[in-house]
Amino acid sequence: VGCAFRCRFCATGRLGLTRNLSPGETVDQVNFVRFYLAESNSAEQGRGQPTRPFRCV
């Protein structure tokens, strides 16, 4: 939850990095949008720097 990079242009960085979401928490967020907000066309977007774990890219 949050981001460790603290980029000046990004509000997420102001939160700092607490922890990563678990897979279940990510699924819960998608289900919330689909069922409680009745949105069928939505996109899930992660926060943070996608190239940080460069070995995984």
DRENDO-1510 file (C-alpha; in Angstrom, 1 decimal, always signed):
<recs>
REC; n; res; u; v; w
REC; 1; VAL; +0.0; +0.0; +0.0 .
REC; 2; GLY; +1.6; +3.2; -1.1 .
REC; 3; CYS; +4.9; +3.7; -3.0 .
REC; 4; ALA; +8.5; +4.0; -1.8 .
REC; 5; PHE; +9.7; +6.3; -4.7 .
REC; 6; ARG; +8.1; +9.5; -3.5 .
REC; 7; CYS; +8.1; +11.1; -6.9 .
REC; 8; ARG; +7.2; +14.8; -6.7 .
REC; 9; PHE; +4.4; +14.6; -9.3 .
REC; 10; CYS; +2.6; +11.6; -7.7 .
REC; 11; ALA; +0.2; +11.7; -4.8 .
REC; 12; THR; +0.7; +8.0; -4.1 .
REC; 13; GLY; +4.4; +8.7; -3.1 .
REC; 14; ARG; +3.2; +10.9; -0.3 .
REC; 15; LEU; +1.8; +7.8; +1.4 .
REC; 16; GLY; +5.1; +6.1; +1.7 .
REC; 17; LEU; +5.3; +2.3; +1.3 .
REC; 18; THR; +3.5; +0.3; +3.9 .
REC; 19; ARG; +3.2; -3.1; +2.2 .
REC; 20; ASN; +2.1; -4.8; -1.0 .
REC; 21; LEU; -1.5; -5.9; -1.5 .
REC; 22; SER; -2.1; -9.6; -1.2 .
REC; 23; PRO; -3.6; -11.3; -4.2 .
REC; 24; GLY; -6.9; -11.7; -2.4 .
REC; 25; GLU; -7.0; -7.9; -1.7 .
REC; 26; THR; -6.4; -7.2; -5.4 .
REC; 27; VAL; -9.3; -9.5; -6.4 .
REC; 28; ASP; -11.5; -7.9; -3.7 .
REC; 29; GLN; -10.9; -4.5; -5.3 .
REC; 30; VAL; -11.8; -5.7; -8.8 .
REC; 31; ASN; -14.9; -7.4; -7.4 .
REC; 32; PHE; -15.9; -4.3; -5.5 .
REC; 33; VAL; -15.9; -2.2; -8.8 .
REC; 34; ARG; -17.7; -4.9; -10.7 .
REC; 35; PHE; -20.5; -5.7; -8.2 .
REC; 36; TYR; -21.0; -2.7; -5.9 .
REC; 37; LEU; -20.4; +0.1; -8.5 .
REC; 38; ALA; -22.0; -1.9; -11.3 .
REC; 39; GLU; -19.1; -1.3; -13.7 .
REC; 40; SER; -18.5; -4.0; -16.3 .
REC; 41; ASN; -15.8; -2.1; -18.2 .
REC; 42; SER; -13.1; -1.2; -15.8 .
REC; 43; ALA; -9.3; -1.4; -15.7 .
REC; 44; GLU; -7.2; -2.4; -12.8 .
REC; 45; GLN; -4.1; -0.3; -12.5 .
REC; 46; GLY; -1.2; -0.8; -10.1 .
REC; 47; ARG; +0.6; +2.0; -8.4 .
REC; 48; GLY; +4.3; +2.4; -7.9 .
REC; 49; GLN; +7.2; +1.9; -10.2 .
REC; 50; PRO; +6.8; -1.1; -12.5 .
REC; 51; THR; +10.5; -1.3; -13.4 .
REC; 52; ARG; +11.7; -1.5; -9.8 .
REC; 53; PRO; +11.9; -5.3; -9.7 .
REC; 54; PHE; +13.9; -5.1; -13.0 .
REC; 55; ARG; +14.9; -8.8; -12.8 .
REC; 56; CYS; +11.2; -9.6; -13.2 .
REC; 57; VAL; +10.7; -7.5; -16.4 .
</recs>
